[in-house]
Amino acid sequence: MKERPLRTSVIGSYPFPGWLEFASQNLGEFGTADLAEMQEDAATVAIMDQIRSGLDVITDGEQTRFDFNLSFYGHLEGIEMEPASPRRFGPPAHDQRGKHEISGELAAPHGLGTLEEFERLRRLAPKGARLKMSVPGPFTMSGRLLPNERYRDRYAITEALLPLIRAELEALVEAGCEEICVDEPSMSCYGYKEDTRRFVDIFNRTVKPVVGKTRLCTHLCFGNFKGHAVGYRRYAPLFPDFLDLKVDEMHVEMASREYAELECIGPIAERMDVAVGVIDVKSYFIESPELIAEKVKACLKYAPADRLVFAPDCGLSQTARWAAKKKLHNMVAGVRMVREEMGL
């Protein structure tokens, strides 16, 4: 299912360089050519940091998105963007990200922007690099849109977004994208109290046209806004139903949870590749290569090498770049130690 055992990968996002953080808060000071140049430069920085770490799979770091899914709302028709955060003071948390009103029929006639991102990534990345794009799933993307008379609840909004996401996936595959992560962290956050079979049905209908045409991944975590989780941090309520997700690789967050439920990777690996989060993106403890190697060996007790992938717990956008670089470098070095020990 993949080109090598004990593969190393990332989820999608990567820290913004400091100058891009500044620019994103002062967009009115820049011209359109300035902004295009910054996007190009930032993507180059993220790509090269990942290449230097030795990763098997890289992304563009989502450097042209303000968030892993928030920027997608800017491509939608039929919504009124909320002008400011509903809570602007106090400790950072998810409630500082408000909700947008729906003002008409939800549509994305010009796509959601990932095709342009992929073309930029392909142009800037070294020849032969394995490239991955990430796209938020419809249930996760529905979370910041307010129901109305036309779309009466979150599931109705999800159903309206589903064909828009599906069309985006089809466009990426048509453009030659060989690996796509469909992010549905809201499903893993709410799975303990929602109908998990319904989640599986939504996900599988979203990806149906591209199954078998690209390497499909999904990322199941418990939230990481400003380094904070938001969900009930257990995988047990999601299984066995989530084993029916139509993906080639399922990512699970382990490092930040001290490897609780590590045994769950066994049943996953019987159906698909399992990507284990071995880097805690919520902590500034820098995992050593030796510690990573120890955790890789622990995973090998439950899943074979040819089914295992190793990655950070979540996207790295909420981690300072200096720490992200060290963590990725040590992750790759630790996995390499085990590969060499096993003669792989």
C-alpha positions in Angstrom: 0.0 0.0 0.0 3.0 2.3 0.3 6.6 2.4 -1.0 8.4 1.5 2.2 7.8 0.1 5.7 8.0 2.4 8.8 7.2 5.4 6.6 7.5 9.0 8.0 4.9 11.6 7.2 3.1 14.8 8.4 -0.5 15.7 8.7 -0.6 18.9 6.7 0.1 22.2 8.5 3.5 23.6 9.4 4.4 26.8 11.4 4.3 30.1 9.6 7.6 31.9 9.5 7.6 34.9 11.8 7.4 37.4 8.9 4.3 35.6 7.5 2.6 35.8 10.9 3.2 39.5 10.9 2.0 39.9 7.3 -1.2 37.9 8.0 -2.1 40.5 10.7 -1.4 43.4 8.3 -2.7 42.3 5.0 -3.8 45.8 4.1 -0.2 47.0 4.0 0.7 44.7 1.1 -0.1 44.6 -2.6 -1.4 41.5 -4.5 2.1 40.9 -5.9 3.6 41.2 -2.4 1.1 38.6 -1.1 1.8 36.2 -3.9 5.5 36.5 -3.3 5.0 35.8 0.4 2.9 32.7 -0.3 5.5 31.4 -2.6 8.4 32.1 -0.2 6.5 30.6 2.8 5.7 27.4 0.9 9.3 27.1 -0.1 10.4 27.5 3.5 8.0 24.8 4.7 8.9 22.4 1.9 12.6 22.8 2.5 12.3 22.3 6.3 10.5 19.1 5.7 13.0 17.9 3.1 15.9 18.6 5.3 14.3 16.6 8.1 14.3 13.5 5.8 10.6 12.9 5.7 9.2 10.4 3.2 6.1 12.5 2.6 5.8 16.3 2.6 3.1 18.9 2.2 3.2 22.7 1.4 2.7 23.3 5.2 -0.7 24.9 4.3 1.2 28.2 4.2 -1.5 29.9 2.2 -4.2 29.0 4.7 -4.8 30.9 7.9 -6.0 27.7 9.5 -6.4 24.1 8.4 -10.0 24.7 7.5 -10.9 28.3 8.2 -9.6 29.6 4.9 -11.9 27.3 3.0 -14.9 29.4 4.1 -13.5 32.3 2.0 -14.2 30.2 -1.1 -17.8 29.5 -0.3 -20.8 31.4 -1.7 -23.9 31.7 0.5 -22.3 32.7 3.8 -21.7 35.9 5.7 -18.2 35.9 7.3 -18.2 36.9 11.0 -16.1 40.0 11.2 -14.4 39.4 14.6 -13.9 36.8 17.3 -16.8 36.5 19.7 -14.3 36.3 22.7 -11.1 38.4 22.3 -9.7 38.3 25.8 -8.7 35.6 28.3 -7.0 32.2 27.7 -7.0 31.0 24.1 -9.6 28.4 23.3 -11.9 27.1 20.6 -14.8 29.5 21.6 -12.7 32.4 20.2 -13.5 31.1 16.7 -17.1 32.1 16.1 -19.6 31.0 13.6 -20.7 32.3 10.2 -24.3 32.9 9.1 -25.6 31.2 6.0 -27.2 33.7 3.7 -28.0 31.6 0.6 -27.3 28.4 -1.1 -23.9 26.9 -0.2 -21.7 26.7 -3.3 -18.1 26.8 -4.4 -18.2 27.5 -8.2 -14.5 28.1 -8.3 -13.5 25.3 -6.0 -11.9 25.5 -2.6 -8.4 26.5 -3.5 -6.5 23.2 -3.0 -5.9 22.7 -6.7 -3.8 25.9 -6.8 -2.0 24.9 -3.7 -1.2 21.5 -5.2 0.2 23.0 -8.4 2.4 25.3 -6.3 3.6 22.4 -4.2 4.4 20.3 -7.2 6.3 23.2 -8.8 8.4 24.0 -5.7 9.1 20.6 -4.3 12.2 18.6 -5.4 11.6 16.2 -8.2 10.5 12.8 -7.0 9.3 13.9 -3.6 6.1 12.3 -2.3 3.5 15.0 -2.0 0.4 15.1 0.1 -2.6 17.5 0.2 -5.1 17.9 3.0 -8.7 18.8 2.7 -11.2 19.2 5.5 -14.2 16.8 5.5 -17.7 18.1 5.3 -18.7 17.4 8.9 -15.7 19.2 10.3 -16.2 22.1 7.9 -19.9 22.4 8.9 -18.9 23.2 12.5 -18.6 26.9 12.0 -21.7 27.5 10.0 -25.0 28.4 11.8 -28.1 26.4 10.9 -31.1 28.3 9.4 -34.5 27.6 7.9 -32.9 26.1 4.8 -30.2 24.1 6.6 -31.9 23.2 9.8 -29.0 21.4 11.6 -25.4 20.5 11.4 -26.1 17.4 9.4 -28.1 19.3 6.8 -25.1 21.7 6.4 -22.8 18.7 6.1 -24.9 17.2 3.3 -24.8 20.5 1.4 -21.0 20.7 1.8 -20.4 17.0 0.9 -20.6 17.4 -2.9 -18.4 20.5 -2.8 -15.6 18.6 -0.9 -16.1 15.6 -3.2 -15.6 17.8 -6.3 -12.4 19.2 -4.8 -11.1 15.7 -4.2 -11.9 14.7 -7.8 -10.2 17.8 -9.1 -7.0 17.0 -7.1 -6.9 13.4 -8.4 -7.5 14.6 -12.0 -4.5 17.0 -11.5 -2.3 14.1 -10.5 -2.3 14.3 -6.7 -1.1 10.9 -5.4 -1.9 11.4 -1.7 -4.8 13.2 0.0 -5.7 13.5 3.7 -9.3 14.1 4.3 -9.3 15.7 7.8 -12.3 14.9 10.0 -11.2 15.8 13.5 -14.8 16.8 14.4 -15.8 13.2 13.9 -13.2 11.9 16.4 -14.1 14.7 18.8 -17.8 14.0 18.8 -17.8 10.3 18.1 -18.4 9.4 21.7 -21.9 11.0 21.7 -22.9 10.8 18.0 -23.9 8.0 15.6 -20.5 6.6 14.4 -22.2 4.7 11.6 -23.6 7.9 10.3 -20.1 9.4 10.4 -18.7 6.5 8.4 -21.5 6.9 5.8 -20.8 10.6 5.4 -17.1 10.0 5.0 -17.4 7.2 2.6 -19.9 9.0 0.4 -17.5 12.0 0.3 -14.5 10.0 -0.9 -16.3 7.4 -3.1 -15.3 8.8 -6.5 -11.6 8.8 -5.7 -11.3 5.5 -3.8 -8.5 3.5 -5.5 -7.4 6.5 -7.6 -5.1 8.1 -4.9 -3.7 7.2 -1.5 -6.5 8.3 0.8 -5.7 9.2 4.4 -7.8 10.5 7.3 -6.6 12.2 10.5 -8.5 11.5 13.7 -7.4 13.8 16.5 -9.0 15.7 19.4 -8.4 19.3 18.5 -5.3 21.5 18.7 -6.3 25.2 18.7 -3.5 27.2 20.3 -2.2 23.9 21.6 -5.4 22.8 23.3 -7.6 19.8 22.8 -11.4 20.1 22.6 -12.7 16.5 22.3 -13.2 13.5 24.5 -9.8 12.0 24.1 -10.6 8.3 23.6 -10.7 6.2 20.5 -12.7 3.3 21.9 -16.1 4.9 21.1 -15.1 5.2 17.4 -14.4 1.5 16.9 -15.2 -0.9 15.4 -17.3 1.3 13.2 -14.5 3.5 12.0 -12.6 0.5 10.7 -15.1 0.7 7.7 -13.7 4.1 6.6 -12.6 3.8 3.0 -9.0 5.0 3.4 -5.5 3.6 2.9 -4.1 5.2 6.0 -5.7 6.2 9.3 -3.8 8.6 11.6 -4.3 8.4 15.4 -3.0 10.8 18.0 -0.9 8.9 20.6 2.1 11.0 21.9 0.1 13.7 23.7 -2.0 10.9 25.3 1.0 9.0 26.6 0.2 6.2 24.2 -3.1 5.3 25.8 -5.0 2.8 23.7 -1.9 1.9 21.6 -3.4 -1.5 21.2 -6.1 0.0 18.9 -3.5 0.2 16.1 -3.7 -3.6 15.8 -7.2 -3.9 14.4 -6.6 -0.8 12.3 -3.6 -2.4 10.7 -5.6 -5.4 9.7 -7.7 -3.2 7.4 -5.3 -0.3 6.4 -2.0 1.4 7.2 -2.0 3.0 10.5 -0.1 6.3 11.1 0.9 6.7 14.7 1.4 10.2 16.2 4.7 10.0 18.0 5.4 13.7 18.2 3.4 15.8 20.7 2.6 19.0 19.0 1.1 20.4 22.1 4.3 20.2 24.1 7.7 21.8 23.9 9.5 18.7 25.2 11.7 17.7 22.3 11.5 13.9 21.8 14.9 12.4 21.3 15.6 9.9 18.5 16.1 7.2 21.1 12.7 7.9 22.6 11.1 7.8 19.1 12.9 4.5 18.4 11.5 3.1 21.7 7.9 4.1 20.7 8.3 2.7 17.2 9.3 -0.7 18.7 6.3 -0.5 21.0 4.1 -0.1 17.9 5.7 -3.1 16.3 4.2 -5.2 19.0 0.8 -4.5 17.6 1.3 -3.9 13.9 3.8 -5.1 11.2 6.4 -2.7 9.8 4.8 -2.6 6.4 1.6 -1.3 7.9 3.1 1.4 10.1 3.6 5.1 9.4 4.9 7.7 11.9 4.0 11.4 12.1 3.3 14.2 14.5 0.0 13.9 16.5 -1.6 16.7 14.5 -0.6 19.5 12.2 2.3 21.6 13.4 0.8 25.0 12.8 0.4 25.7 16.5 4.0 24.8 17.4 6.9 27.2 17.2 9.0 26.6 14.1 12.2 26.1 16.0 10.6 23.2 17.9 8.8 21.8 14.9 12.1 21.5 13.0 13.8 19.7 15.9 10.9 17.4 16.5 10.6 16.4 12.8 14.4 15.8 12.6 14.4 13.6 15.7 11.3 11.7 14.6 12.9 10.8 11.3 16.2 9.9 13.0 14.4 7.6 15.5 12.5 5.8 12.9 15.7 5.4 10.8 17.4 3.8 13.8 14.7 1.1 13.9 14.8 0.6 10.2 18.5 0.0 10.3 18.3 -2.3 13.3 15.7 -4.4 11.4 17.7 -4.3 8.1 14.9 -2.5 6.3 
